[in-house]
Amino acid sequence: MLVAALPLALCGISDAFLALGALAIAAAALLAIVDHRATPAPARVTVERLADPQLSIGVSNRVTLRVTNPFARPLRLLLADSVPVSFDVDRRRSPLTVAPREKGEIAYAARPHHRGTFSFGDIHLRLRGPLDLIERQGRVAATAPANVYPDLHEIRRYEVTLRRGLAYDAGQRRARMPGSGTVFERLREYLPDDDPRSISWTATARRGKPITVEYETERQQRILILLDAGRMMSSTLAGLTKLDHAVNTALMLSYVAIAKGDEVGLLGFADTVRSYALPRRGRKQFLRLTEELRRLEVTTTEPDYRAAFEFLRARTARRALVVLFTDLVDDEASRALVAAVTRLAGNNLVLCCLLADPQLAEVASKVPSSTAELYERVVAEDVQEARARALAILRRRGVHTIDVPAERLTVATIQRYLELKSRFL
């Protein structure tokens, strides 16, 4: 088309230049038509999306777009996937060349910021013609659910460490408590102080002398995970809300506890009970807890600790290890929490897990250079002092506590659970 501009500019000199320009335009149009007809329609190209049905929040999830070329010439494409708004992706558009009769694929990383049920949309593509004159644009219907769960990558890493002998409880020895349990431990000779009902008559007949069966006391426990989904858990740390960090840790704790044979239950609450799962053991229970955790959303309401704990006490009378994930900001919330937890700790062992804010600690220790920074430091110090007072009261009343940054919450919680379990508390 640019070539045609020169003779058209000279058409005033001679009509031949006008004909030459018209000929150039016609040639360009003809080549464009040929290029268009030689370029496959986007609807004839097979594009599929390959993604994990269980995406993890806050981490990179690999999503692959696979293109099948059924034609005898190479395909040159530009692909763009439709991802949920709350997903961050490392690239929006990806070029791809697929050889004839072959398959090609590109991959991108998607990082969800919220748990829940979302949806992928259609896949947009542009096909470049063999003469590089035109591009045909279209879309392939590829709507699919995108379910975002707590961080499942941590569980996969834990499974790997188990195989390598590097699990959270590595180095701990299994303590045995001989007694009146139901788990078989060994056979031994009958002693005068033994219960005659423990004699194994088949073993006695084989050996010709009294043989008793020794059992090991069962160490299975009941774990109740309580998640505060109220206002104080809506603040953000390291790109995720405090509730999301707590949910990730709760999922990992439930996986480890169920793997050790413990019963695990769940209670999510704010001003009312938002989620509840009866304590059970086994893989089905873990899958049930995973779904409950995926659906639990943070709210802007104040948590009602008393109502939530009364709901729990009315349904579980048996003693349990209660792991509470919450936060403390002001004295009013601290008083309500201390009063409710003290009552809950009457017949349960309570572990209160808090998320420390590194930014708050930094502001409280920073040397102020202005009036505004001085005011910020005073407020930060007041919040830290109120938090320390509440934690001290909880410890005096027999409540175990954890107050660590977000990146250490999972390891600290698992280690404290294993410690309490090993001490038969």
N, C-alpha and C positions, 0 to 999 in steps of 0.2 A: 504494500500500500504506500509506503514511503517512496519507493522507486517511481510509482505513478505520479507523485507530486511534481517531479521535475518536468516531464513533458506537458503536464497540465498547466504549469506556469508559463510555458512557451507556446501555448495554443494560439495566442494572439498573432504569432508570427506566421503559423501555417496550420491548416486543419489536420495535417499529418500528425502533428504533436498531440492533438486532441484524440485522434484515433489510437495513437500509441499509448496514451494514458488510459483510455478506456480498455484497451487490450490488457494492460497490466492489472487493472482492477478486476477484470473478468478472470484473468489467470489466478489472482489471489483468491477470489471467491471460489473458483473451481477447486483449487488445492485445499481450501478450508472444508469444502463439501466432501472431498475425497478423504481428508483426515478424519472428519466426523464419522463417515461411514465405516472407516477402518478401526475406529475406537469402539470397543464393546460398550453396551449400555450398562450402567452401574447395577441395574436390577439383575443382570445375568452373571454377576460376580458373586461367588459364595464367600461370605465373611462371617466368622463365628467368634464369639467372645469366650475365653476360658478364664474363669476366676474361681477362687475358693468359695464355696457356699457359705462359709463362716468367716467373715472378715473380722479383723481385730482392730479395736480402737487404738488410736495414737501411734500406730506403727505402720511401716510401709507394707502394703499387700500387693503382690504381683498380679497384674491383669494382662492377659495375652490376647491379641487380635490375630486370628489366623485366616489367611486368604488362600483360596484354591483357584488356580488358573487353569481353566479347561480349554484354553485356546492354543493355537499353534505359534503364537508370537508372544514375546514378553509383555508383562503388564507393569506399568509404572503408575503407582498410586500415591495419594496423600490421604491418610486416615485420620479421623478425629472422632473420638468416642464421646458419648453423652453420659457424664457421670453426675451423681447427686451434688447439689450445691455445697453441702458440708464436707465434701472430699477435696483434699489437696492432691494434685497430681504433678509429677515432675515434668511432664510435657503434654501439651494440648494436641499438637499435630505431629504426625510421624510419617516420613516418606518411606516407601517400600517398593522394591522391584522383585517381581516373581517370574521365574523362568517358565517357559512353555510346559504345560502338563505337570507342573510342580506345585508345591505348597510353600508359602512363605509366612512369616509371622513377625510381629513386633511386640514389645512388652513395655508397659509403663508401671510406675509405682503409684498406688492410691493410698492416701493416709486419711482415714475418717476421723472426724473430731467429735462425733456423738454416737452413742449406742442407739439401736433401734432398727426399724424396718424402712429401708429406702429402696430406690429402683434405678437401675441403669436404663438409659434411653436407646434411641437408634444410633447406629454407627454411620457417620457421614464419610463419603469418599469422593475423591476426584481422580479421574482416569485421564492421563495425558496421551494424546494421539501420537502415532509413530512419526509424523512430520513435525511435531512440536508446534503446531499452529493453534490447536484448540484443546480445551479440557472439558470433559463431561462430568458433571457433578450430580450426585444423587445420594440416597440413603438406603440402608438395609435395616429392616425391622429387626431389632434385637433387644426389645424390652425384657428385662429380667430382674428378679428381686436382688437386693443387696442388703443382706442381714448383717448388721454390725454387732459383734459380741465384745465382751471384755477381752483383754489381751490373752489370746490362746497361744501365742508364741512362747510365753513363759512356761506353759505346761509342756510344750514340745521340748523345750530346753531341759526341763526337769526330767523328762523321760530319758533324754540322752545322758544326763548325769547319773541317773539310776543305773544305766547299763555300764557306765564307766566307774561306778562305785564312788561317785562324788556328790551324793545327794545331801540335802540340808542336814540330815541327821547322821552323816558319815562319821565314823569313829565311835558312835554310841553302841554299847552292847545291850543286847536284849536281856532285861532283868527277869528272872523267873521267881515266882512266888508259889512254892508248893503249898497246897491247901485243898480246900473243898471245891475247887473249880470243876469245870467240865472238860478242859483241854488236856488230853493225855500227855504225860511227860515221860514216864519210865516205869519199869517193873523192878521191884527189889524184894529182899527177904522181909517176911513179916516180923514186926517187933512187938513186944508186949503192950506198948502204949498205943498201937494202931487200932483204928476202928475195924472190927471184924467184918463190917460190910464192905470194906475195901479189898477183901481177899479175892484174887482171881483164881477160881477153882480149876479152870482149864490149865493155867500155868502151874498151879500147885500139883495137878495130876501128872504133868509132864516132868516136873523136876523132883517130885517125891518129897517136897517140903513146902510149908506155907509161903505163898508169894502174894504180895500186896501190890495194888496199882496206885501209883502216885500221879495226881492230877495237878495241873498248873492253873492258878487262878486267872480267870479271864481279865484282860486289860482293855476290853472295848469300852469306849466312853461315848458320851453324847455331847456333841458340839452344836451350839446354837449361835448363828452369826446374825448380829443385829446391825442394820445399816440405817443411819440417820440420813434421810433425803431432804432435810429441811434447808432453811435459808443459809445457814452457816457453811453448808457443804457445797454451795454454788460458786464460791470463789475459785479462781483458776491458779493452778501451779503447774509450771512446765508444759503449758498448752492444753492441760486437761483440768476438769473440775476436781475438787477434792473428792466428790462422790465417785467419779470415774476411777481415781487412784484407789479408793477404798474397794470398789467393785472388783478391780483387777486383783487386789490382794485377797479378797473374799473368795474369788474363784480358785485361786491357787491354794488357799488354805483348805477349801472343801475337797479339792482333788487329792491333796496329801492326806487329809484325815480319812477320806473314804478308802484310799489305797491302804491305810493301816487298819481298816476294819471298823472304824468309828461310825456312829450315826451322826449325820449332819442335817441340820435344819436351818431355815432362813426366815428372817423377819425384816422387811423394809417398811419404814414408817416416816411420817412427817407430822402433820396435824392429825392424821388418821393412819391406820394401817394400810399400806400400799401394796404389800406383797407378803405372802406367807407360804411356807412349805414345811410340812411336818418332818421331824427328824427321821431319816431312814438311812440305810447303807446300800452300797452297790452302785454299779455303773448307771443304771436307770435314774437313780437319785441325782447323780452328778449331772446328767443331761437335763433333768428337770430344773436343777438349780441354775444351770447355765442359761436356760430360757427365762427364768424368773429374773436373773440379774440383767439380762439384755433389755428387758422391758422396764426396769426400774429407772425412773427419771427424777432429776432433782427438781425441787419446788422452791418457791419464794416464801413459804409459810414457816412459822416457828414450829419446831418439833415439840410434840407432847410426849415427853418421856414417860410420865406416869401412866397415861392411857395405853401406850404401847407395851410397857412392862406388865401391866395388869392383864392385858390381852394374852401375853405370853404365859404368865403364871396360871391363868385359868385353863390353859391347854397342855401344859407340861409340868407335872408335879414332880417328876424325877429330877434328881440333882444333875447338873450339866455344867460344862465349861461354856460360859457366855462370852463371846467375843464381840464387843461393841465398837463400831467405827463411828466416831462423831467428832465434833470440834468445840472448842471453848473460846469465846470472844469477850463476853462481858460477864459481870457478876450475877446478873439476873439469870442468865442461862446456866451459869455454874451452879447456882443454888438449886435450880430445878433438877439438874442432872444429878447432883450429889444426893439429894433427897430420894430420887427414884432409884438410883443405883444402889444406895445403901439398903433399901428394902429388897431389891432384887438379889443382893449378895447374901441375904439371910440364909438361903438354902442352895445357892449356886456359887461357883467360882467364877468371878467376873474379871475379864481382861479388857481394859479400855484403851483403844488405839486412837491416837491423835496424830494429825499431820502438822508438823512444825513448818512455819513459813520462813525460809531463809532471808527473804527480803525484809520481813519484820525485824529479825535479829540484826540485820545489817543497819537498818534505820536506827534501832535502839542503841547501837554501839558507835554510830558515826559522830564525829566531832562537828557540831553545827557551824555553818559559816554565815547564816542569815537567821532572821526571826522566824521565817517559815520552817526552816530545817529544825530550829530549836523546838517549835511547837510539835512537829512531826515526831521528834525524838521523845518528847514527854509523853505523847499519846502512845507510842510504841512501847515505852517502858511500863506504862500503866497496864496495857494489855498483857504484857509478859508477866507482870507481877500478879495480876488477877488469875492468869492461867496457872502460874506456879502455886498459888494458894489453893486453887481447886484441886490440882493434882496431889498436893500434900494431904488435903482432907480425904481424898479417895484412898490414898495409900494407908492412912491411919485407920480407915474403916475396912481394911482387908481387900481392897480392890487393886489388882495388878494393873500397871499402866505402861504404855509405850508412847513416846513423844519424839518422833523422828521425821526427817525430811521425806518427801515423796519417793525418792529413788531408793530409800532404805526400808520403806514400810513393809514390803513383801517379805524380805529376808528376816527382818526383826520379828515380825508376827509369827512366821513359821518356826523360827528358833525358840521363841517363847512358848509356843504351843507344844513343841517337842520337849522342852524343859519341864513344863508342868505335867505333861503326860508321863515322863520318866520318873517323876517324883510322886506319882499316884495321887495327885491332888484333886 
